[in-house]
Amino acid sequence: MSGFEWTAEVRRTMRPGATMVDYVLGMISELGELADLLKRSRRENVPLDRARVLEEWGDVLWYQEACDILVLDGIADGDKCGGRVASWATWVQQQAAKALGDEITEWRDWSRYRDEARAACVAKLRARYPDGFVAGVKVGRDEP
């Protein structure tokens, strides 16, 4: 999936009127879910569920892209999303890649996982929002 296609998929499912704060909070929430998978694997010394890791990682990437889109569209100041949140996002993603059994040493290593995570995210969002984001419509989800 090209970067252009990824951006188009993220735009398709962004909530109109959402702010940088909304997306940063979402990213923090998804980082927590990813970190929890890593924590449980380490604590219980069990293998990670690769599909779950890639799904949560894809969600983190979605929020990162949504933040970038707001900045590119001139809706938000890039400094509000950067800094510590971006640093923690990078660190958690590095830990996920290591836990999946690979040492991340070069950019191409990241892109392999990034592409898999993006594909998992797109598949989930296409099922959930087949016609793009529609307020109040979540196919296959019970929570608000």
C-alpha positions, 0 to 999 in steps of 0.5 A: 500500500502506497503512502498516498493510499494509506493517507486516503484510507485514514482520511476516509475514516477520520471523524469530521471536527476531531481535534489534535487532542482527540487523536493524541488521546486515541494514540495514547490509548492504542499505545497502551493496548499495544504495551499491554500485549507486550507486558503480558507476554513478558510477564507470563513468558508466552509468545505474542499473538502476531495478529493482535500486535499488528492490529494494535500497531496499525491503530497507532499508525492510524492515529499518527497519520490522522495527526499528520493530516491535521497538520498538513491541512493547517488545522493543527500545530504540529508541535502539539502532537510531537515531542513525548507522545511521538517518542513513546510511540516510537519506543513502543513500536520498537519493543513490539518489533523486537518482541515479534522476534526481529531486531529493528536496525534499518528503516526497511525493517520498520517498513515491513511491519508498518505495511503489515500493520497498515493492512490490518488496520485498513481491513478492520476499518473497511469492515467497520466503516464500509462507506467511510466514517458515519457518526453513530455507525459502527458495524460489528461494535457494541461499545459507544 
